[in-house]
Each structure stands twice: as C-alpha cells, then as structure tokens.
Amino acid sequence: MTQIHISVRKPKTGGLDPVTGTLRFRPVRRHFDAAKNLIIAASFDADLSESGELTVDLLPTTSAFVWQVIELADTPQAYTRYVEVPDSKTKVEYADLVEVDAGTFVPKDMQGSQLLKVRHASTQSEAETLSAQYPDELVFFDETATTAKAAAALSTLESITAEAQTNAMLAKSAMLSAQSSADSATATQSDLSSLASNASMAAASVANDSQTVADTASMVAAKGETAIAAIDSTVRAVKDKAESASAELPSAGTPEGTTEETGKDSTGETPTGTVSEEPAAKAVKAKAKKVTVKEA
C-alpha cells in the first residue's frame, strides 16, 4: 500500500480556508493483484478532516488498472481524476500523482504523442526475444531473476576459468618435465658418445700395442734364431778344432805308472841334440781340454 496525502482548500479574502467533504476512490477495471486475487471495480469513500486534509492507503497501480478519484467537496459540482499510484514506502502527495486518460491510461501530458506499448517478460532472454519480435514496444523483465541467472552464469565462467588455469599449470609442468627429460637424454647421449669415443681410442691403442707386441715377439724370435744359429756355428767350429787337435797328438808309448819321459837318458837329462816334445804335447793336451765343449 502507498499512503496518499490530500489537502483541499478554498480561497477567501486574504488567504485560504480548509474544505470539508468526501472523496470517493474506485479502481478502474477489474484486475488481479500480485497474490492473484480478483479485484473488482468497487468504490469506497473517505472524508476530509476539519483542516481539509486526508491520508488514504491505496494499492499501487499497474498496467491493468488506475485509480478514479471523485472529489465531492463543498462545491456545486464534483470533479473526477484518473491517477497512477506509485509503489512507495514514503508518503506521496495527491498533487504529485500522474493524471492519465481514462480510456488508454496514457498520461495526459503525453496525449498527442505515439502510444507506448509495454510487454512484460520473466527473464532477460525472454525480453530479448520479445523485443526482437515487437521492436516498437517496450519490454520489461524481472531483474532479480535475471541477476540470479547472470550470477550463476558468472560462477560457471569463473569455475571454467579456474579449471582452465589448472589445466594450463599442469600442461606447463608436463612441458617442463618433458624438457628436463629431453635435456637428460641429450646429456646421456653425449656421455655415451664420449664413452664410445674413449672405447674406440682404447681399442685402437690396444690394437697398436698388440701389433707392437707381435712385432717385438717376431723380432725376439728372429734374434733368438740368429743367436741359436750363431751358437751352433760356434759350437761346431770349436768341436771341429778340438777334433783336429786331438788327431794331431802323437801316441805316448809309455806304460801307465812309469816315470820315464821321452827324450831323456837314464840320468834324467836330455841328450844333446835331442828335442823334447813334452812341453808341446802338454800344451796341445791342455788346449784340447780347454776347448772341449759338451753337446747339449
């Protein structure tokens, strides 16, 4: 309900006097209210006070009805107004109510202009559809319901954004992990290449060392064969010389155990003109003994 304050005065010499009387209020056209009650076009009266004032509670008007106010004051004639009543929590002055045409409910100050047609929608989406369907009409919609739906849509968008950010972080982490794995694989490949190079160098060194050992062994074997041949040749030469010296020695002819020596007389002296062969024989025997070599 909206409180409407009414003050009625009449002129007099030097000022205004309050007017007494009655005002009659009637809704124009039957209609349904917000609680779906059928409101019929019945009237009620309210009397002015001695001060010419009246405060009355009226239903806010809608597109379905307006208020008819019949002023039954102390005048020879009654005056009728058709007014809109706003939905207000504060008191509204009767003089501030918008007066409308009784047939069209169009404000009187708008008469002669294009008639404004209004439609109602429950949501913004429905209002947009109706607005596209009826471009010359004004469409109203429930702001509360639309705000709730917009808030739900915004919450959904925020959730999607958060999920997208989480997925982006996971993707970045996976990319960094893959990069780290790639770097590790590159380092491992480099280490393997280095090991392979070192192994090749070691193998080449071993091959060179093996070849050197083989060459040295061949050289030693050749020198050994040469030394053996030289030893054999020397042994044969010594043996041949020993055999030759033995063949040149004279036969002794003296029985074993006798002290008589060849070339001496009975006194032990060597006769004049006789050449003693003993030193030469001893020398030859000694030489023969010295060069004797045992065969292996």
ZITA-V330702 format. One record per run of one state. SS is the DSSP state (h for helix, s for strand, l for the rest). FROM is the first residue (numbers start at 1). TO is the last residue. If there is no record, write none. Layout:
ss = (SS,SS)
from = (FROM,FROM)
to = (TO,TO)
//
This chain:
ss = (l,s,l,s,l,s,l,s,l,s,l,s,l,s,l,s,l,s,l,s,l,s,l,s,h,l,s,l,s,h,l,s,l,h,l,s,l,h,l,s,l,s,l,h,l)
from = (1,2,8,9,13,15,19,21,29,31,33,38,40,43,48,53,59,62,63,65,74,79,85,92,94,97,98,101,107,108,111,117,122,124,134,137,142,143,249,264,265,270,271,278,291)
to = (1,7,8,12,14,18,20,28,30,32,37,39,42,47,52,58,61,62,64,73,78,84,91,93,96,97,100,106,107,110,116,121,123,133,136,141,142,248,263,264,269,270,277,290,296)
//
